[in-house]
Amino acid sequence: MQMIITYTLLGLCVSSLWFRGSYYRQKSKLWMLILAVSMTASFIFGFIDYKSIPFIILFGGCCYLTEQENISGLKRVFATGAVCLLSLGFIGHYIPGFFNPAIIRDTIISKDAPGYSLYFSYDKALVGIFILGFARKKIFGKRQFLKMLSILFPILITTVIVLCIAAVVFGYTRFDLKFNKIFFVWTFSNLFITCLSEEAFFRGFVQKHLQRLLIKHKHGAVISLLSAAVLFGLVHYGGGVKYIILAVLAGIGYGFAYQKTTAIEASILTHFSVNQAHFIFFTYPVLTTALPFQ
């Protein structure tokens, strides 16, 4: 029950990032209130302790500063660097004070795959919440969303197909149609934690800020897209060389979706679609024979 309360509040917090009330000229700050309640529950239930507090405050403050136009160059450099380092720390679970509960332990999803474990990573979720919470641009209207989808659809389909073929060719996975009982809890975690946070950082922060920095460079858009994709690949080093290459390819697809639509929602949906196709139609998480050092 403690976990259900905490992570339901976390899911509501993520959903509220796209809420805009009738009486707000700008986006609502409801997400801040729900996040505060969720974090209070996390402290009470033991999912977070006092060691995490300074890191969370510093991260939130720096995310806010990077979205301000009138701060000095030195402050901007410090804030941007801090957001990058802390994001990688939260995503990699290097920041102290978090005790992420295991939802699934060593479960066999595909017969030719190793056991799969899933944790509800509160620390990782904070990356997406703070970066997108302070972001100036998100989609709020149906017309904007449909316009984004019309541009996104061919990019999304192409990205899914290319990555599925590449994964099979690399011997990383093979066709395995299934519907596993953990699908719904996996979907919640994958969308609200994994895809949201990784896309918020790699595309909504790294790629966006690099593109702003290189706006006068002839190939600035391409450089920023590829840089974010390579960084995305490198943080997946634990899966071995094949996994890094696949992650770089995925990062290019997600980055292209973001660049063409200028909407973080596009890269989140593309990332989520790739992961769902992997889970439903192919060996999950990976063929045992494709594991590093096998």
N, C-alpha and C positions, 0 to 999 in steps of 0.2 A: 504493500500500500504506500509506503514512504517513497519508493522509486516511482510509482505511478503518479503520485502527486507532483513530485519534483519535475519529472520529464514531460508531464502533461502541460505544466506551466511553461516549460522550456519551448514546447511545440507552439503554445499560444503566443509566446513572445516572438518567435520567428514569424508566425502568421501575421502578427500585428505590425510587422515592419512595412506591410503593404496596406495598412489601414489609414485612411484619411477622412476625418470627420467633417461634417457639413460646416462646422464653425471654425475650421482651421484654414488659414490662407496657405499654409505650408503643410507638409506631412505631419502626422500626429506623433507625439512623443509617448504614446501609450506603451510602446515597447519598453521604455525605460522603467515604467511602473511595474510591468509584469516581470521584467528581468530582476528587479529588486526583490519582488515577492518570491520568485523562483530561487534566487541566490540565498535568501533568508531560509527557505525550506531546506536548501542544500546544506547550509551550515548546521541547522538543527538536526538533520538526519545523518550528518557525517559524511556527505559526499565531497565537501570542501572544508578546509580548516584555515586558520589565521595566516598561514604561510603564503597563501595565494593572494591575500588582499592587496599588498603593494603592487604586485604584478598586474592585477586586474585594473586597479586605479590608474597606473601608469599607461597601460594599454588603451583604456578607454579615453583618457585625456589626450594621448597622442593621435588616436584615430580622429578625435574631434579637431585637433589642431591642423591636421593635414588637409582638412576640407575648408579651412578658412583662407580667404584670399589676401588678407591684410597682415599676415604674420611675416616677420623678418626672415631673410634667407637662412640664417644660422638656426633659428628655431625650427624652420621647415625641414632642414637637413636632419636635425636631431630627431624630430617627431617621425619623419619618414623612416629613418634608420631603426628607431625603436619599434615601430609598427612591424617592420620586416623581421627583425630578430625575435620579437615576442610572438608574432604569428607562427613562425617556424617552431618556436619553443612550445606553444600551445598545441599545434598540430602534431608535433613529434612527441608530446607528453613529457617534455623535459622540465616544465615549470612545476615546482613543488606545491603541495597543498591540495591536490585533487585525488579523489579515490573513485574512479569510474567503475560502476558495477558491471559485472559480466552478465549478459542476457543469455548468451549461448556459449557453451563450452565444448570444444572438440566434437562437434556434430558433423557426421558424414552427410553431405548434401549430394555429392556425386560419388558413385562407387569407386572410380579411379582417381579420386582426389583425397588429399589429406583432411584431417578433421578441421572444422571451421569454428572459430570463436568470435563473438561479437560483444563489444563493450559500448555502453552509452557514454560517449566521451564529452562530458560537460566542458572541459577545457577547450576542446576543438570547436565546439559550438559557439563559444564566445567570440571566436575570430570572425565568423560570419555575421553574428549579431551586431558587434560593435562597428565593423567596417561598413556594413550595409545600413545600420541604424543612422550613422552620420552622413552617409552618401547623399549627394544632392539630387541624384537622378534615379528614380525607379518608376516602373509602370503602374499607374493607378486606374486608368480607364479602360473600358472594354475595347474602344476603338484603337487605342494604342497597342493593346495586347494582340488584337487580330492583325494589325499591320505588322507587328513584330513576327507573328507566326507565319505570315505569308512570305516574308523574307527568309525566315529561319528554316522552313520545312525542307527544301532541297539540301541545305547544308547539313541538317540533322540526319536525314536519311543517308546521305553520302558518308558522313562520319561513322555512323553505326555500321554500315556495310563494309567500309574499308577496314575498320578496326576488327570486326569479326573475322574477316578473311585473313588479315595479318596475324591474328592470334592463333588461328588454325594452322597457317603456313609455318609459323614459328614453333609449332608443336607445344604451344602454351595451353591450349584447350582443344576440345572437339565437341561435335554436336551431341547434346544431351537434353532433350526436351523433358521438362519436369515442372511440377508445382509442389514446392516444399511447404510444410506447415509453418515454417518460420518466415514465410514471404512477407507478411504484413508488418511484423516487427522489424524485419530487415529493411523494408521500404521506408518506414518512418525514420530509422537511423540513417539510411543512405541519403534520403532527400533532405531532411532537416538538419543533419549534422555534417555528413561527408561532402555531398555535392555543394550545399550552401556555403560551407566554410572554405573549401578548396577553391571554388570559383570566386568567392568574394575576395580572397587574397591574391590568387595568381592572375585572375583577369580583372577583377574590380579594383585591385590596388596596384599590383606590380605592372601589369600591362598598361593600365590607364595612366599611371604616373610616368612611366617611361615614354609613352606616346606624347604626353604633354611636354616632357623634357626635350624630346627630339622632334618637336612639331615643325621646326624649320629645316630639319634634315630630309633630304630627298627620299630616303628609304626608312624614315623614322617609324612608320606604321609597321613595316615588315620586321624591323629589328626588335621593336617592342614585343610583337607577337611571338617571334622565335625565342627571344630571351625568356619570356614567361613560360613558354612551352618546355624549353630545356631545363629551367629550374624545376618545373613540375615533374619532369622525368627524373631528375637527380634525387628528389626527395623520396622516390620510390626505389632507391638503391637496394633495399632489403629483399626485393623480389628477383634480383639478378639482372644481368645485361639485357635479356629479352624483355623483361618487364619494363626496364628503363626506356628501351626503344619504343615499346608500345605506348608508354605513358607520354613520351615526347610527341608521338603521332596523335595521340588523343588531345594533348595540349594544343597542338596546331589546329585541330578541328574545333575545339572549344573556343580558342582565341579568335578564329575566323568568324565563328558565330557571333561572338561579342563585338568584334570590329565592324561587321557588316550591319548589325542591328543597333549598335551602341547601347545595348540593353543587357544587363547582367542576367536577367531572367532567361535570355536565350542560351547563354553558356551553361547555366544551371540545368535547364531542360535537356540540352544536348548531352551533358555529362550523365544525368539521371537516366536518359534513354539508353545510352551505351551500357551502363551498369545493369539496367533491367534486362536488356537483351542478353547480356552475359549470364545473368542469374537464371533466366528462364530457359534459354535455348542451348547453353553450352556448359561444359564442365565448370563447376564452381567449388572453390575459388580458382583452382589451377590443377592441371594434371600433375600427379605425384612425380612423374618423370621429368617435369619441367622445373622442379624446384632447384634452387642453387645448390651446387656441390653434389647433385645426384649423379 
